[in-house]
Amino acid sequence: MEVKLWNDKREREMYDNFAELYAIIKATERLEKAYVRDIITPQEYEIECQKLIAHFKTLASTLKDTVPSIERFADTYRMECPAAINRLVVSGVPATVEHRATAAAGASTSAAIVAECVQNFITSMDSLKLNMVAVDQVHPLLSDLNGSLNKLTILPPDFEGKIKMKDWIARLSKMGAADELTEQQARQLHFDLESSYNSFMAALPNAGT
């Protein structure tokens, strides 16, 4: 006899989101252990950790009404992932970023802005994948990303990401709040975000070292 966990599409989507949240927490716990045991390099750890944190923040925001407490969610499903909870909920930045912040007086501000930029990039790309293409959904995300990029002094004024985000923000400002990007526009924006993200990672002083 087949047993269904859901009664309708909405419930199915909720359980799918639960499964994704569970997977993110478990993946973060494995990543933290791999980093502590020197199984992966700090650079590999940081890139993957930034992605997991950004995905977590996007999903946690979606589930804020059904999962008000991530700690309780982990306890309910007996996950036993203390390192992941600390990284995702308490810290919000990779361990490498924390270490650099404590290593130098000025590093905390710079490291936090780098983390903010990465999270804004991935949140923006994730939102497009979730078909959040209305102007009043896209514009705030790009504004946040543009603001964080402008705070990072290591990036030149003509940095690709700054120019492209400024162009997109100007384009969206001419549209109505309820207007939506066409499929072609959404695809181009995602391409521009991905290209700018790759350029951003390559521009970091410690990239590849």
JOTA-V142160 format. One record per helix or strand of 2 or more residues. SS is the DSSP state (hx for helix, st for strand). FROM is the first residue (numbers start at 1). TO is the last residue. If there is no record, write none. Layout:
{{SS & FROM & TO} {SS & FROM & TO}}
//
This chain:
{{hx & 9 & 36} {hx & 42 & 62} {hx & 70 & 76} {hx & 82 & 91} {hx & 95 & 103} {hx & 107 & 129} {hx & 135 & 151} {hx & 160 & 173} {hx & 183 & 203}}
//
